């Protein structure tokens, strides 16, 4: 029974210490932050990293392939139009 009481008291004192420390941290943060938005939005490396899931990556690749296919179709049409214009100019 005494061991239980001793453990309970040490647990209570540990919790009280944590409460005091958290209170101190909150006060320090309140003094330190003068802005409403506390996130650091500056990127010192001037670069961004993106994490994609496999499904999202595949979706993006499919869109890119579709756009590239459309560009090829358009370039074929443009080439055909140029050939027609050149043939008309040569006549």
C-alpha positions as CSV (number, residue, x, y, z in Angstrom):
1,X,0.0,0.0,0.0
2,X,2.8,2.4,0.8
3,X,4.4,1.7,-2.5
4,X,1.2,2.6,-4.3
5,X,1.0,5.9,-2.3
6,X,4.6,6.6,-3.1
7,X,4.1,6.0,-6.8
8,X,0.9,8.1,-6.8
9,X,2.7,11.0,-5.1
10,X,5.7,10.8,-7.6
11,X,3.2,10.7,-10.5
12,X,1.3,13.7,-9.2
13,X,4.5,15.7,-8.7
14,X,5.7,14.7,-12.2
15,X,2.4,15.9,-13.7
16,X,2.6,19.2,-11.7
17,X,6.1,19.7,-13.1
18,X,4.9,19.2,-16.6
19,X,2.1,21.6,-16.1
20,X,4.5,24.2,-14.9
21,X,6.9,23.7,-17.8
22,X,4.0,23.8,-20.3
23,X,2.9,27.1,-18.8
24,X,6.4,28.5,-19.1
25,X,6.6,27.5,-22.7
26,X,3.2,29.1,-23.5
27,X,4.4,32.3,-21.9
28,X,7.6,32.3,-24.0
29,X,5.7,31.6,-27.2
30,X,3.2,34.4,-26.4
31,X,6.1,36.9,-25.9
32,X,7.9,35.6,-29.0
33,X,5.1,35.6,-31.5
34,X,3.8,39.0,-32.6
35,X,2.1,37.8,-35.7
36,X,-1.2,35.9,-36.0
37,X,0.2,33.5,-38.5
38,X,3.1,31.7,-36.9
39,X,4.1,29.3,-39.7
40,X,7.4,29.9,-41.4
41,X,6.6,30.4,-45.0
42,X,10.1,31.2,-46.1
43,X,12.0,28.5,-48.0
44,X,15.7,29.0,-47.5
45,X,16.6,26.5,-50.2
46,X,14.5,28.2,-52.8
47,X,13.1,24.8,-53.8
48,X,10.0,22.8,-53.3
49,X,9.5,19.1,-52.8
50,X,6.4,17.2,-53.8
51,X,5.4,13.8,-52.6
52,X,3.0,11.9,-54.9
53,X,1.2,8.7,-54.4
54,X,1.5,6.1,-57.2
55,X,-2.1,6.6,-58.3
56,X,-1.7,10.4,-58.4
57,X,1.6,10.1,-60.3
58,X,-0.1,7.7,-62.8
59,X,-2.9,10.2,-63.2
60,X,-0.5,13.0,-64.0
61,X,1.5,10.9,-66.4
62,X,-1.7,10.0,-68.3
63,X,-2.6,13.6,-68.6
64,X,0.9,14.5,-69.9
65,X,0.7,11.7,-72.4
66,X,-2.7,12.9,-73.6
67,X,-1.5,16.5,-74.0
68,X,1.7,15.3,-75.8
69,X,-0.5,13.2,-78.1
70,X,-2.7,16.2,-78.9
71,X,0.4,18.3,-79.6
72,X,1.6,15.6,-82.0
73,X,-1.8,15.6,-83.7
74,X,-1.7,19.4,-84.0
75,X,1.9,19.3,-85.3
76,X,0.8,16.8,-88.0
77,X,-2.1,19.1,-89.0
78,X,0.2,22.1,-89.0
79,X,2.7,20.3,-91.1
80,X,0.0,19.3,-93.5
81,X,-1.3,22.9,-93.6
82,X,2.2,24.2,-94.3
83,X,2.7,21.8,-97.2
84,X,-0.7,22.9,-98.7
85,X,0.3,26.6,-98.3
86,X,3.7,25.9,-99.9
87,X,2.1,24.0,-102.7
88,X,-0.4,26.8,-103.3
89,X,2.5,29.4,-103.3
90,X,4.5,27.3,-105.8
91,X,1.6,27.2,-108.3
